[in-house]
Amino acid sequence: MFAAVLAAALALIAFPGSPADAHGNVIGPSSRNYGCFQRWGSDFQNPAMATEDPMCWQAWQADPNAMWNWNGLYREGAAGQHEAVIPDGQLCSAGRTQSGRYAAMDTVGDWKATNVGGSFTVQLFDQARHGADYIRVYVSKAGYNPLTTPLKWSDLQLVSTVPNTPAAQWTHQLDTGVQQDIPVTVAGRTGRAMVYTIWQASHLDQSYYFCSDINFGGVTTTTPPTSSSPSSSPSSSPSPSASTTTPPPATGACSATYAVTSQWSGGYQGEVRVTAGSAAVKGWTVALTYTATPTIQQAWNATITTSGNTVQAVNASYNGALAAGASTTFGVLGSGTSSAPALTCTATT
């Protein structure tokens, strides 16, 4: 059974779709399916997921497309009647939208939760630059337990609303999309809860619905966007690769490593991990130097420029500051076969 699921998942991996094919998601606190994609998208064959992240494991088993298409959890024609078209217990799957593709998001259990304080920020990433007729952010009421109870409309309280906002007024992430940061304050709460976000996109009557598991009382964390949703098959299925280069660590500054996470006929996906040294950094820049002309076509979680055989990657607005020893990643898509670049990392302290 797992082999069949794996084959189906592999058949769907491809280059990111065009803006017409791509949409968005809540990337912080990460939604259920985006979080599963972020943690396991490059390692979804790992059986350790079953014990380390069992809710994601059941979701990958149920339908891998729910994670590969992390930016497609929407339904059309709701006409603003969200409570009428989405039944209680099916809020996280948008009423079993897309022929039930996201049904596993409704499964009750111990999903990985983001630690937050009483004030935190909901980060909505709009890959296609649709903008919003409105955005509504809800938090589950005190007493609701997402570990044991399916989410109902009556469990939610509205905590923030963003009115009509064209994409031009969102924060631009260069060629990767735009982002809306929505401040939320919920006083006097501790323990587990759910953030529920409704994004009414402006281009059509297209409504997006996202469940994000949180834990009040922890340290606020955020999650950056990654590559766009695979929506069609490449010429052959990708396979993981262990190609990695490790530069000398930079004490008090930063270091970087490179790995190929997927490769197929005609293209590849790579990941660079940036790690702060013995002191915190405010920002970082990684230079990737190749022996020939670089073949990188797209990047996410960083801004890239190319000069000769060198690609320079500068942190995005949300992942530049790193505590001592902390890490972040950015990804690249390229044509042809990947060659391991020489890496240098410089930091602003």
C-alpha positions in Angstrom: 0.0 0.0 0.0 2.8 2.5 0.9 4.6 1.7 -2.3 1.5 2.7 -4.3 1.1 5.9 -2.3 4.7 6.7 -2.8 4.5 6.1 -6.5 1.5 8.4 -6.7 3.3 11.1 -4.8 6.4 10.9 -7.0 4.4 11.1 -10.1 3.2 14.6 -9.1 6.4 16.3 -8.3 7.4 19.0 -10.8 8.6 22.6 -11.1 6.5 25.2 -9.4 3.4 26.2 -11.3 2.9 29.5 -12.9 0.9 32.2 -11.0 -2.2 30.9 -12.7 -1.6 27.4 -11.1 -0.3 28.5 -7.7 -2.1 30.0 -4.7 -0.9 30.3 -1.1 -1.2 29.3 2.5 -0.6 30.3 6.1 3.1 29.8 6.6 3.3 31.0 10.2 2.0 29.6 12.5 2.2 27.0 9.7 -1.0 25.3 8.6 -1.3 21.6 8.9 -0.6 20.6 5.4 2.1 23.3 4.8 3.8 22.3 8.0 3.8 18.6 6.8 5.3 19.7 3.5 7.9 21.9 5.1 9.1 19.2 7.5 8.9 16.2 5.3 8.6 17.3 1.6 12.2 16.4 0.9 12.2 13.3 3.1 8.6 12.0 2.8 9.9 8.4 2.4 11.4 8.4 5.9 9.6 5.8 8.1 10.7 7.8 11.1 7.8 10.2 10.3 5.4 7.6 11.7 6.7 8.0 15.2 8.2 11.5 15.1 5.2 13.2 13.4 2.3 10.7 13.4 -0.4 13.2 12.3 1.7 14.2 9.2 2.3 10.5 8.6 -1.4 9.7 8.5 -1.9 12.7 6.1 0.9 11.6 3.7 -0.6 8.1 3.8 -4.1 9.3 3.1 -3.3 11.5 0.1 0.3 12.8 -0.6 -1.3 15.4 -2.9 -2.6 17.3 0.1 1.0 18.2 0.9 2.5 18.5 -2.6 -0.4 20.9 -3.4 0.1 22.8 -0.1 -1.1 26.0 -1.8 -4.4 24.6 -3.2 -6.6 24.2 -0.1 -9.5 26.3 -1.4 -13.1 26.0 -2.6 -15.0 28.1 -5.1 -18.5 29.6 -5.0 -18.9 29.9 -1.3 -20.4 33.4 -1.8 -19.3 34.4 1.7 -21.5 31.7 3.3 -18.6 29.9 4.9 -20.5 28.4 7.8 -23.3 27.1 5.4 -21.0 25.4 2.9 -18.5 23.9 5.4 -19.9 21.5 8.0 -18.7 21.3 11.5 -15.8 18.8 11.8 -14.6 19.6 8.3 -13.2 23.1 8.7 -9.6 22.1 8.2 -10.3 20.4 4.9 -12.6 23.2 3.7 -15.6 20.8 3.7 -13.6 18.0 2.0 -12.8 20.2 -0.9 -10.9 19.0 -4.0 -12.8 15.6 -3.9 -11.6 15.0 -0.4 -7.9 15.6 -1.1 -7.4 17.4 2.3 -9.7 15.3 4.4 -6.8 14.1 6.6 -6.4 17.7 7.8 -9.6 17.2 9.9 -8.2 14.2 11.7 -8.1 14.8 15.5 -4.8 14.3 17.2 -1.5 15.7 18.4 -0.5 17.8 15.3 2.8 19.6 15.6 2.0 23.0 17.3 3.8 26.3 17.0 4.6 27.9 20.3 3.2 31.5 20.6 2.8 34.2 23.2 -0.3 36.2 23.9 0.6 38.4 20.8 1.8 36.7 17.6 1.7 37.2 13.9 -0.2 35.2 11.3 1.8 35.2 8.0 -0.3 34.6 4.9 1.8 33.9 1.8 0.1 34.7 -1.5 2.1 33.0 -4.2 -0.1 34.1 -7.1 -0.5 37.7 -5.9 -4.3 37.4 -5.8 -4.7 39.9 -3.0 -7.7 39.7 -0.7 -11.3 40.9 -0.6 -10.8 40.2 3.1 -8.9 38.0 5.6 -10.5 36.7 8.8 -8.4 35.2 11.6 -10.1 33.2 14.3 -8.7 31.5 17.5 -10.4 28.7 19.2 -12.2 29.5 22.5 -10.8 28.6 25.9 -11.8 25.0 26.7 -11.5 23.7 23.2 -9.0 20.8 22.9 -7.8 20.1 19.3 -6.2 16.9 20.5 -9.6 15.3 21.2 -12.3 17.3 19.5 -13.1 18.1 15.8 -13.2 21.8 15.1 -16.7 23.4 14.9 -17.7 26.9 14.0 -19.0 27.5 17.5 -15.5 26.8 18.8 -14.1 29.9 17.1 -13.9 33.5 18.0 -12.9 36.2 15.5 -9.7 38.0 16.6 -8.6 39.9 13.5 -9.9 41.1 10.1 -8.1 42.6 7.2 -10.3 44.5 4.7 -10.0 44.6 0.9 -6.2 44.7 0.2 -4.8 44.5 -3.3 -1.6 42.4 -3.7 0.3 45.6 -4.4 -0.2 46.5 -0.8 1.2 43.3 0.6 4.9 42.8 1.4 6.6 41.6 -1.8 8.9 38.6 -1.6 10.4 39.4 -5.1 9.6 36.6 -7.6 8.2 34.2 -5.0 4.9 36.1 -4.2 3.6 38.5 -1.6 2.9 38.2 2.1 0.4 39.7 4.6 1.4 39.8 8.3 -1.6 40.0 10.6 -1.0 40.8 14.2 -3.1 38.9 16.7 -3.5 39.4 20.5 -5.3 36.9 22.7 -4.9 37.7 26.4 -4.7 35.2 29.3 -4.5 32.0 27.4 -2.3 28.9 28.0 -2.1 25.5 26.4 -3.2 24.2 23.0 -5.5 26.0 20.6 -6.3 26.4 16.9 -5.9 29.4 14.6 -8.4 29.3 11.7 -7.8 31.6 8.8 -10.2 32.5 5.9 -8.6 34.2 3.0 -11.1 35.4 0.4 -9.0 35.9 -2.7 -9.8 38.9 -5.0 -9.5 37.3 -8.5 -12.5 34.9 -8.2 -15.0 33.8 -5.6 -12.2 31.6 -4.3 -12.0 31.0 -0.5 -9.0 29.5 1.3 -9.3 27.9 4.7 -6.3 27.0 7.0 -6.0 25.3 10.4 -2.8 26.1 12.3 -2.1 24.4 15.6 -0.6 26.6 18.3 0.5 26.3 21.9 0.0 29.4 24.0 2.8 30.1 26.5 5.8 29.2 24.4 8.3 31.3 22.4 6.9 32.8 19.2 8.2 31.1 16.1 7.5 31.7 12.4 7.8 29.6 9.3 9.0 31.0 5.9 7.5 30.0 2.6 9.1 27.3 0.4 8.7 26.3 -3.2 5.4 26.4 -4.9 3.1 23.4 -5.2 3.9 20.7 -7.7 1.0 20.5 -10.1 2.2 18.4 -13.0 4.6 15.6 -13.7 8.2 16.1 -14.9 9.7 13.9 -17.6 10.7 11.4 -14.9 10.3 11.0 -11.2 12.8 12.8 -8.9 14.9 10.9 -6.5 16.6 12.1 -3.3 20.4 12.8 -3.5 23.0 13.0 -0.8 25.2 15.5 -2.7 26.4 17.9 0.0 29.2 20.3 0.5 30.2 21.6 3.9 32.4 24.7 4.2 34.5 25.5 7.3 32.3 26.8 10.2 32.4 30.6 10.7 32.7 31.3 14.4 30.6 34.3 15.4 29.3 34.7 11.8 27.7 31.9 9.7 28.2 28.8 7.7 26.3 27.2 4.9 25.8 23.7 3.4 24.3 22.6 0.1 22.3 19.4 -0.7 20.3 18.2 -3.7 16.9 17.2 -2.3 15.3 16.1 -5.6 16.5 15.4 -9.1 14.8 14.4 -12.3 15.6 14.4 -16.1 16.2 18.0 -17.0 16.2 19.5 -13.5 16.8 19.4 -9.8 15.9 21.0 -6.5 18.5 22.0 -4.0 18.6 23.3 -0.5 21.1 25.5 1.3 21.1 25.5 5.1 22.5 28.6 6.8 23.7 28.3 10.4 24.7 31.1 12.7 28.0 30.7 14.5 28.7 31.4 18.2 26.8 34.7 18.2 23.4 35.8 16.9 23.2 37.4 13.4 20.9 40.0 12.0 21.2 38.9 8.4 23.2 36.7 6.1 24.5 36.4 2.5 25.6 33.2 0.9 27.7 33.1 -2.3 27.4 29.9 -4.4 30.4 29.7 -6.8 30.2 27.1 -9.6 32.8 25.9 -12.0 30.5 26.8 -15.0 27.6 29.1 -15.6 24.9 28.5 -12.9 21.7 26.8 -14.0 19.5 28.1 -11.1 16.2 29.3 -12.4 14.2 30.1 -9.2 14.8 30.5 -5.5 12.6 30.9 -2.4 13.4 32.1 1.1 16.2 34.2 -0.3 16.8 36.9 -3.0 19.3 35.8 -5.6 21.5 37.6 -8.1 23.9 36.1 -10.6 27.2 37.4 -11.7 29.4 35.2 -13.9 29.8 31.8 -12.1 28.6 33.1 -8.8 25.0 33.2 -7.4 24.6 35.5 -4.4 21.7 34.8 -2.0 20.5 37.3 0.5 18.1 36.4 3.3 14.4 37.3 3.1 12.8 39.7 5.6 11.6 36.8 7.8 14.6 34.6 8.1 17.6 36.8 8.4 17.8 37.0 12.2 19.2 33.9 13.7 20.1 33.1 17.3 23.6 31.6 18.0 23.7 28.1 16.5 20.3 28.5 14.9 19.6 27.5 11.3 17.3 28.4 8.4 17.1 27.2 4.8 16.5 28.5 1.3 15.8 26.5 -1.8 16.6 26.6 -5.5 15.4 25.1 -8.7 17.7 24.5 -11.6 17.9 23.0 -15.0 20.1 20.2 -16.1 22.2 18.3 -13.4 23.2 20.0 -10.2 26.9 20.4 -9.4 27.9 21.2 -5.9 29.0 24.9 -5.5 31.6 26.3 -3.3 29.9 28.2 -0.5 30.8 31.2 1.5 28.6 32.8 4.2 28.9 36.3 5.5 26.7 37.7 8.2 25.5 41.0 9.7 25.9 40.9 13.4 
